[in-house]
Amino acid sequence: MTFLLTGADGQLGSELRPLLQARGTLVSCTRRGGSKDRPLDLADATVLTALLDEVRPSLIVNAAAYTAVDQAESEPDLAHAVNGVAPGLMARWAAENDAALLHFSTDYVFDGRKASPYLEDDPVAPINAYGRSKLEGERQIAASACKHLVMRTSWVYASHGQNFLLKMLELARDRDHLQVVSDQIGRPTWAGNLARYAVTAVDRGLLAAPSGIVHAADAGACSWFEFAGAIFETAVSLGLLDQAPALREVGSDAFPTAARRPASSVLATGRLRKLLAIEPAAQRAALAQCLSELRATPTANMVSD
Ligand SMILES: NC(=O)c1ccc[n+]([C@@H]2O[C@H](COP(=O)([O-])OP(=O)(O)OC[C@H]3O[C@@H](n4cnc5c(N)ncnc54)[C@H](OP(=O)(O)O)[C@@H]3O)[C@@H](O)[C@H]2O)c1
């Protein structure tokens, strides 16, 4: 099997890289390219089509995305091109060439007003430009009728990249008090687990047909405030921090952002359990794995901004 992996240096992409390598021939792509990677800018449809025609993958794994949620408000056309148009092109190429597409989407396709966890078929109503661009990708993939699976995930973190966990650890270096938002609820998901859910779907043959959407998130719905508490407790227990900073919960209005976020975008994962026959990982176990990885390579992974 030949895999074409996009976004191979992202949080998810870098976890997928070794798992796909172990399962077949991997052609990995990053925006800039490199010694092991092909260059691929998803905003350039001509380059994407030429690469697909050359590599002729049996499975396209699209881990690339425009993920700058606030910046998307001022760059909606670029977000639309990368998150909407490019996945649509991949899907149509897959339909015409008997290939399959594994794609990732977001809890931000929902408006966050539902009191209980979101099911795959619940009405979508994104409240920001990023969510609208990702929804466009979902729609174009479904319309292509190619063999595909779309995994909607949420609050992704890893020991590398830009994410809430690394931001909290960075802030905790200099401050003994932190204010964290408590009126947004979601399911934090370690990229290592998300990659595992994704390859399990491949292993179980779910890409052999148009399988639709499945929600893929680790267990443990919480607020950012609660998640910060769990991060610091785990970091202290692993010796990554001497002491946790004191946390104070605040509302989202304390940190105005360009993009609005859903208040509660908890994903229901019953379908994941049924299709993959695995349980979503427990939050504390996932955090411990990610932070242990960070402890093994601390300097390479701390955020700089
Ligand atoms: N992060 C989250 O909290 C979250 C939540 C819900 C859903 N998701 C979804 O989960 C998937 C994986 O996200 P992630 O957390 O791994 O994101 P990430 O760490 O931001 O990685 C995204 C990758 O996409 C690449 N990319 C961006 N624009 C590109 C372009 N024009 N052409 C080619 N590559 C481009 C980036 O490359 P550069 O490094 O060069 O920019 C980066 O390597 C995405 O579909 C995302 O929408 C993420």
The ligand as an SDF file (V2000), in Angstrom:
LIG
                    3D

 48 52  0  0  0  0  0  0  0  0999 V2000
   -4.9090   21.3570   16.8960 N   0  0  0  0  0  0  0  0  0  0  0  0
   -6.1500   21.1990   17.3630 C   0  0  0  0  0  0  0  0  0  0  0  0
   -6.4620   21.5480   18.5080 O   0  0  0  0  0  0  0  0  0  0  0  0
   -7.2030   20.5560   16.5020 C   0  0  0  0  0  0  0  0  0  0  0  0
   -8.5290   20.5030   16.9940 C   0  0  0  0  0  0  0  0  0  0  0  0
   -9.5060   19.9220   16.1990 C   0  0  0  0  0  0  0  0  0  0  0  0
   -9.1880   19.3940   14.9520 C   0  0  0  0  0  0  0  0  0  0  0  0
   -7.9000   19.4820   14.5080 N   0  0  0  0  0  0  0  0  0  0  0  0
   -7.6070   18.9420   13.1760 C   0  0  0  0  0  0  0  0  0  0  0  0
   -6.6800   17.8780   13.3400 O   0  0  0  0  0  0  0  0  0  0  0  0
   -5.8230   17.8140   12.2010 C   0  0  0  0  0  0  0  0  0  0  0  0
   -4.3740   17.8050   12.6550 C   0  0  0  0  0  0  0  0  0  0  0  0
   -4.1120   19.0410   13.3200 O   0  0  0  0  0  0  0  0  0  0  0  0
   -2.7390   19.3080   14.0890 P   0  0  0  0  0  0  0  0  0  0  0  0
   -3.0910   19.6560   15.4780 O   0  0  0  0  0  0  0  0  0  0  0  0
   -1.7660   18.2320   13.8180 O   0  0  0  0  0  0  0  0  0  0  0  0
   -2.3010   20.6600   13.3430 O   0  0  0  0  0  0  0  0  0  0  0  0
   -0.8610   21.3290   13.2390 P   0  0  0  0  0  0  0  0  0  0  0  0
    0.0350   20.8150   14.2940 O   0  0  0  0  0  0  0  0  0  0  0  0
   -1.1250   22.7830   13.1140 O   0  0  0  0  0  0  0  0  0  0  0  0
   -0.3340   20.7710   11.8650 O   0  0  0  0  0  0  0  0  0  0  0  0
   -0.8970   21.1560   10.6570 C   0  0  0  0  0  0  0  0  0  0  0  0
    0.1110   20.9470    9.5680 C   0  0  0  0  0  0  0  0  0  0  0  0
   -0.4690   21.4340    8.3600 O   0  0  0  0  0  0  0  0  0  0  0  0
    0.5360   22.1210    7.6600 C   0  0  0  0  0  0  0  0  0  0  0  0
   -0.0240   23.1390    6.7760 N   0  0  0  0  0  0  0  0  0  0  0  0
   -0.6350   24.2920    7.0930 C   0  0  0  0  0  0  0  0  0  0  0  0
   -0.9270   24.9800    5.9860 N   0  0  0  0  0  0  0  0  0  0  0  0
   -0.4730   24.2500    4.9440 C   0  0  0  0  0  0  0  0  0  0  0  0
   -0.4540   24.4220    3.5490 C   0  0  0  0  0  0  0  0  0  0  0  0
   -0.9460   25.5250    2.9700 N   0  0  0  0  0  0  0  0  0  0  0  0
    0.0910   23.4540    2.7740 N   0  0  0  0  0  0  0  0  0  0  0  0
    0.6260   22.3560    3.3220 C   0  0  0  0  0  0  0  0  0  0  0  0
    0.6470   22.1270    4.6510 N   0  0  0  0  0  0  0  0  0  0  0  0
    0.1000   23.0640    5.4480 C   0  0  0  0  0  0  0  0  0  0  0  0
    1.3760   22.7780    8.7110 C   0  0  0  0  0  0  0  0  0  0  0  0
    2.6280   23.0550    8.1730 O   0  0  0  0  0  0  0  0  0  0  0  0
    3.4980   24.3160    8.6750 P   0  0  0  0  0  0  0  0  0  0  0  0
    4.1440   23.7990    9.9280 O   0  0  0  0  0  0  0  0  0  0  0  0
    4.4280   24.5700    7.5480 O   0  0  0  0  0  0  0  0  0  0  0  0
    2.5250   25.4310    8.9260 O   0  0  0  0  0  0  0  0  0  0  0  0
    1.4070   21.7120    9.8030 C   0  0  0  0  0  0  0  0  0  0  0  0
    2.4940   20.8390    9.6510 O   0  0  0  0  0  0  0  0  0  0  0  0
   -6.2180   18.9900   11.3130 C   0  0  0  0  0  0  0  0  0  0  0  0
   -7.1260   18.5600   10.3370 O   0  0  0  0  0  0  0  0  0  0  0  0
   -6.9220   19.9410   12.2550 C   0  0  0  0  0  0  0  0  0  0  0  0
   -7.8590   20.7730   11.5830 O   0  0  0  0  0  0  0  0  0  0  0  0
   -6.8940   20.0420   15.2540 C   0  0  0  0  0  0  0  0  0  0  0  0
  1  2  1  0
  2  3  2  0
  2  4  1  0
  4  5  1  0
  4 48  2  0
  5  6  2  0
  6  7  1  0
  7  8  2  0
  8  9  1  0
  8 48  1  0
  9 10  1  0
  9 46  1  0
 10 11  1  0
 11 12  1  0
 11 44  1  0
 12 13  1  0
 13 14  1  0
 14 15  2  0
 14 16  1  0
 14 17  1  0
 17 18  1  0
 18 19  2  0
 18 20  1  0
 18 21  1  0
 21 22  1  0
 22 23  1  0
 23 24  1  0
 23 42  1  0
 24 25  1  0
 25 26  1  0
 25 36  1  0
 26 27  1  0
 26 35  1  0
 27 28  2  0
 28 29  1  0
 29 30  1  0
 29 35  2  0
 30 31  1  0
 30 32  2  0
 32 33  1  0
 33 34  2  0
 34 35  1  0
 36 37  1  0
 36 42  1  0
 37 38  1  0
 38 39  2  0
 38 40  1  0
 38 41  1  0
 42 43  1  0
 44 45  1  0
 44 46  1  0
 46 47  1  0
M  CHG  2   8   1  16  -1
M  END
$$$$
